[in-house]
């Protein structure tokens, strides 16, 4: 409720918020006048990220589509800016490690074993020998290590309409903010898609909070008299963006546990459970690459949550034990959600809502 009150203050200029004489009405629609031109580089960056993940997903397609290490490296390093040039420095070596694991696994079949015995295709997904879904680790890792990391670097200097447009594109939204990840035009993508999935239709939630804050920031950026309102709105974006990533981890942990609770789960269901967990693990490792001063969750807290998910690092993960040990340590997985609820102040209602993808 406090976050919603803050947003109302930003939108009206009333109450205990900024005391400037901002002459503008900071509500309404998001102006689209400069978006396409201003965000061209960011949208191209998003396209390259999608192409990289698609190249890895092809190994699990039917018929499979093989790729090579030079092809992955080219997608990673090509462009101005490239994915590699904007991704947080700590994540770069991890990407190299993941690419190596993927190339070694794409032509193999994975049989979960303790100790691990090489990665490969299991169900519909390609896993590392440690049981981590490699393409999901890349995709969801870039949500934090690339998009969120680049956004928090730019926030202090996002003083023009064009710079706010660029942040919207990094987030994965468009000026229409349809709250729809399947819309024929301007659909929500990347983090915006997951903010949509964490927000029940017709209700206030992460999607609407970030949307309204971006509208406030974009309108305020047209007047120097509205600098305080713009700054406060962008800080709301930063805080809620991180909450979306962590709330989505909660969703995927719940989804994984639900599948693994089935004592008669077949390979397809077990693979789906590890796939879900791979999304959560990727998001957290990507967030860990963001400088600690730019996020609420601390390094120590991230280490604790990732240990609960059996993946303190990509190379030392023991996710495979969730399908080799009988019974699997599901209570251990769920401690990750408990920790995230405490860190972010997620309420019981929040945690119940995060079980659903809207």
PEMOGI-V883770 format. One line per field, one symbol per residue. ss: DSSP state (H for helix, E for strand, C for the rest). Layout:
ss=???
This chain:
ss=CHHHHHHHHHHHCCCCCCCCCCCCCCCCCCCCCCHHHHCHHHHHHHHHHHHHHHHHHHHHCCCCCCCCHHHHHHHHHCECCEHHHHCCHHHHHHHHHHHHHHHHHCCCECCCCCCCCCCEEECCEEECCCCCEHHHHHHHHHHHHHHHHHHHHHHHHCCCHHHHHHHHHHHCCCCCCCCCCCCCCCCCCHHHHHHHHCCCCCCCCHHHHHHHHHHHHHHHCCCHHHHHHHHHHHHHHHHHHHHHHHHHHHHHHHHHHHHHCCCCCCHHHHHHHHHHHHHHHHHHHHHHCCCHHHCCCCHHHHHHHHHHCCCCCCCCCCCCHHHHCCCCCHHHHHHHHHHHHHHHCCCHHHHHHCCCCC
